[in-house]
C-alpha cells in the first residue's frame, strides 16, 4: 500500500473520475442499428454486430493501446515486436518485418483487425478486408488523438469504461504538461530517426505535437509524407537549437555516437548549446499512451537546453 504522501490529491482524483464519466457519456457505445461502431483514423466507420471477442493487432503500439483500453485479453494475434505490457509477449505472432501472415490471421478467426496506418500499405489493407473481417486503421497525429483511439478501441472491444478512464488520465497529464511549458521561449528542433540515409519526421507524426507541447517546433514539419529523407545541408541551413535521436530503452544519458556527425559543426546552434536529446524509441514511436512519458522527458530536456547559453566556437590556430 502506498503512503499518503504518494497518493493523488483528492481534487486530482475527482478530476480524473469526472473526465472519465463525461467521456463515457458522450461517446456512443452502440449504434442505432445495434452493435458497436467507431470511426477510425482513415475516416471509415467500423461497425460490429457485437463487441469484438477476438482481436488481431498489427503493431506493438496498437497492442499497447488495446491493453490500455481494457481489451488486452481479447488479442489473439499481434506483431513480432509487441513486448509491452509483459502479457503481450505471450500472444502469438502473425506480423513480422517480412510482412503479415494473411493465412495465419484468417486461421485465428478474429472479429476485428486493428492496423497501423503508415505501417500497412493500402494494398495489404485491401487484402485484410477481403477476408471479410472489419479493419480499424489507427494513425493518431496528435497526443490527444492517441487518447481518442484508445476510447474508440474500447468501444469496439466492449470495454468503454476502462478505455474512457485511461484516456481521461492521459488527457489530464497532457494538460498539465501544456500548462507548464506554455509560453516558453520557442526552440527549433531537428528529429533524426535514421542516419544513413538521414531521415526525419514531419508534421504528420505525433512527435511534432510533442514538440508543440514542449514549446518547440519541428524544423521539417512542412515536408510531405511522414518519414522523409533529408540531406545534411538542409539541416545545417535550418540551424536547429536541438537535435533529437531515438534509440530503444532509457536513453536519458546516452551518447553512443548517433549524433556525433553534428558535433563536427561547432557553429551549429545545437552543437554550440550541446542540444542533443536521446529518447526511448518505443515510447516516442509507438503512439501508445506511453508517448506522454516521452513527451515529459522531451520537455524537461528541452527546458535545460533553453536555459543553456551557447558556447563560443573554438578558433583553431594555424601555427
N, C-alpha and C positions, 0 to 999 in steps of 0.2 A: 504494500500500500504506500502511496506517495505521501510525503509530509505535506502539511497545509501550505507551506511556502511554495510548493511546486504545483499547487492546484490553480486552475484558471480563476481569475476574478469572477464573482457572481455575474457582473454585468456582461462579461465576455461570454459566459456560458449561456446566458439568456439570449444574447445576440445571435449566437450560433443556432440555438433552438428555434428562434423566431424566423431566421432566414430559411432554415430547413422546412419549417411549416409553410411559409409563404411559397417556397419553390414547389413543394408537394401539392399545394392547392392550385397554383396557376399552370402547372404542366399537366396536360391531359394524359391519363394512363390508359384510356380506351377510346376508340373511335366510335362515331355514330353507327357504323355498320358492324360493331362488335370487334373483339380482339384488341390488339395494341398497334400503335403506329407512331413513327417518328420521321422527321425529315433529316436526311444525312447531309454531310458537308458538300456533297455534289449537287444538292438541291432536289434529290429524289425522295419520294415518300417510300418508306419501308414499312409494309403492313404485314402483320402476322395474325393468324386466326386466334392464337393464344400466346402467352409469354413463352419465349424460347426456352427449351429444356436442354438442348444440345447445341453448343456454340463452337464454331471454329474461329480462332483468332489468327490473323496472318502477319502479325508483327509483335515484337516484345512490348512496345509501348501500348498497343491495344490490349494485350494480355493484362498489363498493369491497370489500365483503365477499367477493364471488366471486373477485376478484383476489387477496385475501389468502388465500383457500382454495386457491389454485393453479389456479383454473378460469377465469381471465380470457380465455384464448384460445378458450374454448368459448362465449362470449357472442356471440350473433348479432343481438341487438336490445336496445336499452336506452332509458332515459328521456332527455329532452332535456338536462337539466342535468348529465348524467354527464360530469365533466371530470377525475376523479382515479381512478387514476393517468393520466398523459398518454395512454397507449394507449387509454383509454376513449373519447377524443374521436373515434376513428376508427370506432367501432361505429355502425351505422345506428340512427336514432331511430324508435321506434314508439309512444312515450308522451310526450305534451306536456301543457301546462297545460289544453288543451282536452279532454283525455281520451286514452284508449288506442285506437290504430288496430287494431281487432279483426281486420279483414281482413289488415292488414299482419302481425300476429302469426301468423295462420294460414299466410300465404304463406311465412314463414320456416321452417316445418316443425320447430318446436322439440320436443324430447322432455322439456323441463322449463321451467316458468314460475315465477319467484320474485317474489312481490308483497309490498309493504309493507302490513301490516295496516290501520293507521289511514289510509293514503293510498289505499286501494282499497275501494270500497263493497262490501257483501255481494252486491248485485245484479250488479256488474261481475265479482266473483269467480265467480259462478254462470255468467255468460256465458263466461268463460275456461274453466271446467271443462267446459262444454258442447261445447267444441272437441275434447274427448277427450284433452286434454293435462294431465298431472299438475301441480298448482299447490302450491308450498310457500309458506306465509304466514309472513313474518318480522315480529316485533314484540317485540324484546327490551325488557324493562322495567328491567333492571339492566346494569351493566357486565359482570358475569360472563355474563349472558345473551347479550351480543354475541359473546363467545368461543365459547359453545355453538353459536350459529347458524353461525359460521364452520366449526366442526367438522362440523356436520350437512351444510352445503353441500358440504364436501369429500367426505363420504361419497357423496352423490348424484352428484357430478361425477367420482368415481373418483380423487380426489387426497387421501385421508385423511391421509397422512403430512405433506404440506405444510400442510394445514389444522391438524392437531394441533400442529405445531411453532409456527405463528403464534399459535395460541390459548395455548400454553404460555408463550411470551414475553410475551404480553399479560397473562396472569394473574400472572406473576412481577412485572411492573412494577406491576400493580394492588395486589398485596400490599405492595409497597414503599411505595406511597402510603398505604395503610391504616395501616401500622406508623408512618409518620412523623407522621401527623396525628391518630391515635387519642388520645383523652383531652384534646384541646384544648378550650378554653372554647367552648361551642356558640354559633353565630351563627344568627340568624333571617333568612332571605333571601326576597325577592320576585323572581321571574323574569318579566321583561317581554319578551314576544316580539312585541308589536304595541302601538302607542299609540292608534290610532283605528280601531276600538274598542280599548279597553285589554284585552289578552289575556295570559294566563299559562299555565303548565304545572302539571299536578297530579302526585300521587304515582305515576301510571301511566306517566309519562315517565321515561326513563333519567336525565334531569338531576337528578331528586330523589335518585337513588342517588349521583350525583357529589357532591352536597351532603353526603350522609351520610359519604362517604369523606373529605371535607374537614373534618369536624367541624361541619357546619351542617345546617339543616333548612329545607325549603320551607314557607313560612307558609300556602300554599294547597294543600298536598299532599292535604288531605281532600276537596277539591271533586270532583264527579263528572266523568266524561269525561277527556279528555287535554289539551285546549287551550281552556278556558272563558273567557268574558269576565268581567271584574270591574269594579267602579267604584272611583274614586279614594278614596271614603270608606272602602271596605273595606281598601284598602292603608294609609291613614292610621291606621285603627283597629288594624291588625296591627302597625304601627310597626316595620318590619324594620330590622335592623342594616345590611343591604346590599341593593342592588338591582342585578340583572344584566340587561344587554341584549345581544342577539346581532346582529351585522352581518357581512356577507361580508368575508373577508380578515382579516389580522392586526390586531386592534383593541386591542393592549396599551396604547397611549397615546391611544386615541380619545376625543374629547369633542366630538361633532358635533351635539349638541343633542338626541339621542334621549332623554336623561333630564333635560333642563333643567326640565321641568314640576315635578319633585320638589324642585328647588332653591328653589322658592318657599316651602317649608315648613321653616324653619330648626330647628324643634323636632322634626322627624322624625329618628329616630336615624340613618338612612342619610345624611341631609344633614349632620347635626352631625359625623359621622365622615368625611365625603366618601367614603362607602361605595358608590361607583358602579363597576361592573365591566363591561367590554366584552370579549366573546369572539368568536372566529371562528364564525359561524353554521354553516358547513359541518362543522366539527369537532364542534360541540355538537349539531346536529340530526340528522345523517345516521345515527347509530347504527352507524358503522363502527369499525374498530379505532383510527381517529384520535380517537375520543371520549376516549381516555386522554390525548391531548395537551391537549384542552380541560380535562379533569379536573385535570391537573397545573397548568395555568395558573390555573385557578379556585382551587385550594388555595393557591397562592403569593399570589394577590391577596387572598384572604380572610384569610390569615395577617397580611398587612400591615394590613388593616382592624382585625383583632382587637387589634393592638398600638397602634393609633392612638387616643389619648384624644379624646373628643368635644369639639368646640368649643362654647363657650357662645354661645347665640343673641344676636345684637346687638339691643339695645333702641333703637328709633327714637325720636328726640326729637320732641316736639310743638312745639318752638319754631320 
